[in-house]
Amino acid sequence: QVQLVESGGGLVQAGGSLRLSCTASGIIFRGNAMGWYRQAPGKPRELVAGIASGGSTNYADSVKGRFTISRNNARYTVYLQMNSLKPEDTAVYYCNGVNIQGSWGQGTQVTVSS
């Protein structure tokens, strides 16, 4: 069964930090690029950070320099370190594969207050 379980969200003041975690089933994680996505109210889901199986990363311009994606291949886990958070980062955050995707998990809510 393909599963994606996100955690680590919460309420934080602008300028604060959060670290998100996502555990994926092997069929999605092994050998595939993984990504963190977010969806704000009334907006489409967007890819904010991706990491290849070998570790190369890419980021949306809106988070570049503030967010860092990493992965632990032995634990099928992907992380998103979010620093210098802004109110516009408020969204539900999801992880999933980039090229091969499973059913979306429940996500984790990130709320940044001004």
C-alpha positions as CSV (number, residue, x, y, z in Angstrom):
1,Q,0.0,0.0,0.0
2,V,1.4,3.4,-1.0
3,Q,1.5,5.7,1.9
4,L,2.7,9.2,2.6
5,V,2.6,10.6,6.1
6,E,3.6,14.2,6.8
7,S,4.2,15.8,10.2
8,G,5.8,18.8,11.9
9,G,3.5,21.6,11.0
10,G,2.2,24.2,13.4
11,L,1.7,27.8,14.2
12,V,4.7,30.1,14.1
13,Q,5.4,33.8,14.1
14,A,6.9,35.4,11.0
15,G,10.6,34.9,11.0
16,G,10.4,31.6,12.8
17,S,11.3,28.1,11.7
18,L,9.7,24.7,11.3
19,R,10.9,21.3,10.2
20,L,8.6,19.0,8.3
21,S,9.0,15.3,8.0
22,C,7.4,12.8,5.6
23,T,7.7,9.1,5.6
24,A,6.9,7.4,2.3
25,S,6.4,3.8,1.3
26,G,9.3,2.3,-0.6
27,I,7.5,2.0,-3.9
28,I,7.4,5.8,-4.1
29,F,10.6,6.7,-2.4
30,R,13.2,4.2,-3.7
31,G,15.3,5.7,-6.5
32,N,12.8,8.5,-7.2
33,A,12.9,12.2,-6.8
34,M,10.8,13.4,-3.9
35,G,9.1,16.8,-3.4
36,W,7.4,19.0,-0.9
37,Y,4.3,20.7,-2.2
38,R,1.9,23.2,-0.6
39,Q,-1.6,24.4,-1.2
40,A,-2.9,27.6,0.2
41,P,-6.6,28.3,0.4
42,G,-8.1,29.1,-3.0
43,K,-4.8,28.3,-4.8
44,P,-3.6,25.3,-6.7
45,R,-1.1,22.9,-5.2
46,E,2.5,23.9,-6.0
47,L,5.9,22.2,-5.8
48,V,8.2,24.2,-3.5
49,A,11.2,21.9,-3.2
50,G,12.5,18.7,-4.9
51,I,15.3,16.3,-4.2
52,A,16.6,13.6,-6.5
53,S,17.6,10.2,-5.2
54,G,21.2,11.2,-5.4
55,G,20.6,14.4,-3.4
56,S,20.5,17.2,-5.9
57,T,17.9,19.8,-5.0
58,N,15.8,22.5,-6.6
59,Y,13.5,25.1,-5.1
60,A,10.7,27.5,-6.1
61,D,11.9,31.0,-6.3
62,S,9.6,32.0,-3.5
63,V,11.4,29.7,-1.0
64,K,14.9,29.7,-2.3
65,G,17.4,30.6,0.4
66,R,14.9,30.0,3.2
67,F,13.9,26.3,2.8
68,T,16.1,23.2,2.7
69,I,15.0,19.8,1.5
70,S,16.8,16.7,2.5
71,R,16.2,12.9,2.5
72,N,17.2,9.8,4.4
73,N,17.2,7.0,1.9
74,A,17.5,4.3,4.6
75,R,14.4,5.6,6.4
76,Y,12.3,6.5,3.3
77,T,12.0,9.9,4.9
78,V,12.2,13.4,3.4
79,Y,12.5,16.6,5.4
80,L,11.8,20.3,4.8
81,Q,13.6,22.8,7.0
82,M,11.8,26.1,6.8
83,N,13.5,29.2,8.1
84,S,12.6,32.9,8.0
85,L,9.0,32.0,7.5
86,K,6.6,34.5,6.1
87,P,2.8,34.8,6.3
88,E,2.6,33.9,2.6
89,D,4.1,30.5,3.5
90,T,0.8,29.6,5.2
91,A,-0.6,26.5,3.6
92,V,-1.1,22.7,3.9
93,Y,2.2,21.0,3.1
94,Y,2.4,17.6,1.4
95,C,5.1,15.4,0.2
96,N,5.0,13.1,-2.8
97,G,7.1,11.8,-5.5
98,V,8.0,14.2,-8.4
99,N,7.9,11.7,-11.3
100,I,6.1,8.8,-9.7
101,Q,3.3,9.7,-7.3
102,G,1.1,8.0,-4.9
103,S,-2.2,9.0,-3.3
104,W,-1.8,12.3,-1.5
105,G,-1.5,12.1,2.3
106,Q,-3.4,14.3,4.8
107,G,-0.7,17.0,4.7
108,T,0.5,19.1,7.6
109,Q,-0.8,22.6,8.3
110,V,1.7,25.4,8.5
111,T,0.4,28.8,9.7
112,V,2.6,31.8,9.9
113,S,1.3,34.8,11.8
114,S,2.4,38.3,11.1
